[in-house]
């Protein structure tokens, strides 16, 4: 009979709330979060700048359209208020 402890059997015999898998054993136990720094080269940096510039341009265009609609609504409201036929 084999009397040596079998770590795999020990893992299987633990209840599911405390069972550690091989993946758990590969993760270092540390208080610091594991982060990966993205590799940024000159080409991707240029592409990102172009992407951000396009988003900003689109956002400014939307803001201008929104401002135009708001001004049109204000003008309409003012026109209605000044209309002598308008009854409150």
N, C-alpha and C positions, 0 to 999 in steps of 0.2 A: 504494500500500500504506500502511496506517495504521501509523505508527511510535510512536504514543502508547501508553504502557502502560495496559492495561485492568485495573483493580483486581479486577473480578469474575473475569476469566480467571486472574489470579494466584492468587486464592483457590481456584479450581477445580484449578489445577495442583499445589497443595501436597498432600503426602500427608495422609491422614485424621487422623493423630495431631497434626498442627500446623495443620490447616485451621481458620481462624476464620470463623465465619458472621456475618451481619449482627447476629444476636442477641448474639453475643459482643462485638461492637464497641459495642453499646449499654450494656453493663454497665461501670460505672466500675471501674477497677482500684485497689482500696484494701485495706488490711489490716483495716479495720474491717468488721464484719458489717453487712449491710443489714438494718435492723429497721423495722418499721412499728408505730407506737404506736396501739393501738386507741382509737377515739373512744368515750368513756364519757360518756353523758349521765345526767341524774338518774333518768330512767325505767329505763334499763337497769341502773343501779347498784342501784336498789330491787329490781328483778326478780332480780338476781344475789344480793343479800342474802337474799331470800326462798328462792331455790334452795339456797343454802348452809345456811340454817337448816333447811330440809326434809331435806337430806342428813344434817346433824348429828343431827336428831331420829330419823331412820331408823337411823343408826349407834348411837345410844344405846339404841334399842329392841332392836337385834340384840345389843348387848353385854349387856343385861339378860336376854334370852332365853338367851344362851350361859351366863351366870352361873347362871341357874336350873337349866339342864341339868347343869352341872358340879356344883352343890350336890346335885342329886338323885342323881347317880352316886356322890358321896362318901358320902351317907347310905346308899345301897344297899350300898356296899362295907363301911361300918362295921357295918351290920345283919348282913351275911353273916359278917363276922369274929366278931361276938359270938354268932352262932347256934351253939348247942351241937352241932347235927347237922352242922355244916360240917366237912368233913375236908380237911386241908391236903395 
